[in-house]
Amino acid sequence: MKITGTFLDEISHNIPHQNWGEKEWDRDFQAMKTAGIDTVIMIRCGHKRFITFPSQCLIQRRGCFEPPVDLVDMFLRLSDKYDMKFFCGLYDNGCYSKPWQMGALIEELDDVKTVAEELWGNYGHHKSFQGWYLNREISISKENPESLPEIIEHTQKLGSFVKDISGNLPTMISPYISGVKKGSPDNVTSLEEHARIWEDILAAFEGAVDILAFQDGQCDYDELPEYLALNKEIADRHRMTSWTNCESFDRDMPIRVLPIKWEKMRLKLEAAARVGIEKAITFEFSHFMSPYSMYQSAHGLFDRYMEYISEQ
């Protein structure tokens, strides 16, 4: 199983920024191409008041700062240059739908739709603009069950909208498993609960979501094959494509977030291969796998990964 896609973490809201310009990004896209990556996913076009392109909607309605560089334009030009598919993430207002913020997601929907129209109008001519990333990370956490219906409604409506304006370009989500590495033990959901609730969620998403790419880092390594097989089974039943988001950062470390140990990444990739997952993407190459990352250990991960794929 090879990694053929990566997120682009342009805002870096919880990861240190590398302060790259176009020269450094071009060099990194070259490294991605060498590693076999053919798909890049910009994880969001904005977070709170920081944005990736000069969105008049977000500047005027949300008081966002006008960015010094149009990163969306740059990423699309680089994607065109290196013959990659670009999936465009949307705006995140920083509300994670806690009980005291109920209604905030639906309230922002009109703004996000306007932003999507700006993105498509400004950049839809690029040959590499090939899809959308619906960037609300969905889980079935027991911590805030009241928020789940709102997140489902938001994703369903937004997915349908962006497909309508762009000629039915595919949409992707990357939810997470409420496993042993996510929150307190009381918040962990069983495999049976996961299957039952995600069956209902994906039924609601039919026609609005095309690609399901579960994050693979929140359960233990020996549990992962069961979750991967189950996720693919449910996705197949609802006519969705199954990818895996093979996280390249290490959730087992007391310091967050650092590049993962190669042995752990290999375990996850081989588990995905065994159950027939169609594509592996990662969060994310530039910080945790790139030979140009600010993290020295990412350089080693790149070398080990390149050795691995050369043996296949």
Protein Blocks (a to p, Z undefined) as FASTA:
>chain_A
ZZfbdcddfkopmbccehiafklmmmmmmmmmmnopabdcdfbfbehjbcfbdcfklmmm
nopacdfbdfklmmmmmmmmnopacddddddehiaoiaklgojlmmmmmmmmmmmmmmmm
mmmmpmklnbdcdfbdcdfdfklmmlmmmmmmmmmmmmmmmmmmnoopacddddddddfk
nojfklpccfklmmmmmmmmmmmmgojambdcddfklbcfklmmmmmmmmmmmmmmnopa
cdddddfbdfkbmbdcddddfklmmmmmmmmmmnopabdcdddfklmmpckbfblklmmm
mmmmmmmmmmZZ
